[in-house]
């Protein structure tokens, strides 16, 4: 078998066989296929696409390129959640304790942040002492003992994806629905869960900008999950502004804890987290339908069980649970700066990508994978899309290392003010199952 033939076949828009895809993925992982040939095939896929059968074959071969987690010895339907990411997306910190408190084992591998979007692992790392890189045995023990496990993904899971993603990143082939699907779903299938809820972001602050593209990606991932026998459902959610008021690791822990304690319950972040948790309960068999699941979610928030679980889980994984009640024990900034509106208006839009980049420049995110984070810095957003603002009113509180690190005009440019009220779209744009 020759890579030349695979490239030529896909260039013509024809389907690759499962054997051809297996040959390519194995060769990409072990180095026997040159990077330039993998890059050429990636570009051909980007242009010509892949069928569901091809995408499933690519997903399974990437999954099988490394270790797989076997959770079968742990009772119950193991449920996972994946979000395509966004500025301020801290839903995992909220829904993990809720789902486990309702009796459904929740097994999740999370990533570190790179660029303008934060990573769940970095948010957990803001809790002093928290161990965020677990061995497979430690991961299983956390799941078995507490009902929840979360860890940075080990280097032995899906090494082919790691290699191919690095090539996609430098060859402008990231924007391909089959390649995105295979990258996400290979890791999820390798993680050992039986069911998966997907949160596919849509809008100016998301990877997928249009509802059409977001729907296509969600459908592709659902198709692959179902073809593999996984219980799966996708929610398409709006990402036109930061999700919640906190951008930055310690700040996002604080906001998540406050929601688990019953505060900010009507916010988009809380409602989204509660809905995702409820969907996980349905797939996990803890509720017969969505209304029953939503009742269970509300109960564990109201009676404090979800928050108590978060404390127990934090302690089990080496974290300082006292920091969940005494926020002064979390990493702190060097300077606090208030940024106020320079004119009156209605907030028509917020550039969440620009705010994410500003947070990254403060030290809350990485410009390269080897950057060290300042877990205490970030941005508190005081206004949302659809709200009125008067000149001199507080827009942001910036938590920085030093005062000189804050270019104020860039924060003001991230808020688009209009003279008239613009209706705000709902956070839930659609579902696919």
Secondary structure, DSSP 8 states (H G I E B T S, - for coil): --HHHHHHHHHTT----HHHHHHHHHHHHHT-S-HHHHHHHHHHHHHH---HHHHHHHHHHHHTTS-----TTS-S--EEEEE---TT--HHHHHHHHHHHTT--EEEEE---BTTB--HHHHHHTSTT------HHHHHHHHHHHSEEEEE--TTS-HHHHHHHHHHHHTT----HHHHHHHHHHHHHHTT-SEEEEEEEESTTSSS-SHHHHHHHHHHHHHHHHHTT-EEEEEEEE-SS-SSSEESHHHHHHHHHHHHTT-STTSHHHHHHHHHHHHHHHHTTS-SSHHHHHHHHHHHHHTSHHHHHHHHHHHHTT--GGGGT-GGGS---SEEEEEE-SS-EEEEEE-HHHHHHHHHHHTSS-SSTT----TT-EEEE---TT-EE-TT-EEEEEEES-GGG--HHHHHHTEEEESS------SEEEEE-
